[in-house]
């Protein structure tokens, strides 16, 4: 097994390269010493026992994701012992699930932590890089955001994960919301005007020369962006794979500036030489392909201050089609790490004075604040006592342990008014799925061959949520039978999981399928996510409806939200409840006359399972611009029909009545009336 693993991962031979001293405390976080040699240590596997890790011996675990030799790995490290320092097990999650034995674990962890020198042919002599033109040096340092004064107290976050948002090169650029008020110039902090007193107290140290060409500083860079309003800003980002940079959401999306940025130029390890010359030793990368952040952030971006919980959505990724080749090491992301000390490096535009060093990289570190420990972690945030200013936005928070292993634990979003405390989103289990999907991306990669075209539907509850169950309804309004194919994707990542194809749906029918039946009938095995997004390819014309049943209060809710405008009113209602459901969820039908004169509607009643017509209901005369409301029980009695075993009907206006029908359900236990009219249109897919 060891030989097979080593061959797959290319890790064989590492033990010949690195010494293996005893394990030091793996998470005794310390501050970096820029320029100091890094001695990589291997884990103590003297008590390595995966069986013990599954029992009482395990005291803590780490969930880690990292790109190693161009491939994304994700794993759990489990520790035990009185101090939780003895490695008990390494359990791989990606690219495949398996537990490593002790020799495998030792090699793998060395590979994760030890490399970090630039690729030899990519390292230029110190201070001989080509001096950059000043074309983008006028970019405004993106100020860290601020905490809104008088903000409401923090409350525990709901379990709903962040929703991804993506912008691809060439996509239309439309702000997610109406533009905010015209942007004001960023306010300077009290210390920013050439304050010698502050300059003396500022703890940040400049990184340059040989230090900046070594890991981790060679994975940190200065980048500029241009918005649709033609204003340019600069931020800091961290290279986490050959193709991906992680930064802040507010560095790539701002509704007040027109939405998504239109241009990105990234300079890895930019620095200012001892002679004051700006150096960009690895050139620039402008080949951005995808911009990723959270939909939650795109809906609110623009202001310069927010309530603290809002910043849990302020993170992003920039994906490039051209690889960064100057380094072979990328910092792992450690999800949910609770170490106190954080290190940070970035490109502050205001520091000490206005000399050329404002384009250089500066490093600092600090302990987590008491507020962060007490309350911010509950809303997926962290805050540290470290300095930041304009240009530092998006920079990394990382820890360094006594094994010389580093872990990315968050990114910089905001600073205090005096610039001495900085915070941002905490990378934890809440956003892990989304972040890992961004980091694992490569150009042209496809995590699945499943189709993701067709009608897009969101917020579908999986069976991992027992108190809420989704039901899907498909109405075939065409003249022949057909099927629908549904691709289920992880709603947090957008990655396709599996596909389900319906049985043949007769013409005129509208069968209902529980999400449990769709999961069970999927074409391939998959790991359920909490929420799905759907892509529906239909073999007929008709409509779709998503209904949620809450078992806690027995309420039904229509959640038919799609990328096409929902049909909120029309001449056909699907899956109207028969009298068999009258004791818990009785249906009412509203008949609205939009004509200029009184009129009577003739409504056909159809079996939702077969599409066959079973009766006709003639409504009372409805006045012009008026409405009539009737129950399904009344309609059955007037039409002289019995539901038999039918739980659902389809209702259609059969005459020339001008107006629309509306379907209301009274959830009797909760006392809530729900509008079940809305559906999403199905259009026959090409081919």
Secondary structure, DSSP 8 states (H G I E B T S, - for coil): -HHHHHHHHT-TTGGGTS-------TT--B---TT----------TT--HHHHTTTTEEEEEEEEEEETTEEEEEEEEEESTTS-EEEEEEEEESS-EEE-HHHHHHHHHHHHH--BB-GGG---TT-S-B--GGGTT-EE---BEE-TT--------S----EEEEETTS----SS---S--------TTTTT-HHHHHH---EEE-HHHHTBTTGGGEEEEEEE-TTS-EEEEEEEEEETTEEEE-GGGTEEGGGTEE-SEEEEEET-EE-TTS-EE-TT--B--EEEEEEEHHHHTTTTSSEE-GGGGGG--EEEEESS---SBS---EEEET---SEEEEEE--SSSSSSSGGGGSEEEEEEEB-HHHHHTGGGGTEEEES----TT-TT-EEEEE-TTS-EEEEEE--EE-TTSS-EEEEB-STTTHHHHHHHHT--TT--S--S---SEEEEEEE-TT-TTEEEEEEEEE-SSS-B-EEEEEEETTT--EEEEEE---B-TT-EEEEEHHHHHHT-SS-----SEEEEEEEESSSEEEEEEEEETTTTEEEE---BSS--B-SBSEEEEEE-GGGHHHHEEEEEEEE-SSS-B--EEEEEETTT--EEEEEE---B-TT-EEEEEHHHHHHHHT---TT--EEEEEE-S---EEEEEEEEETTTTEEEE---BEEE-B---
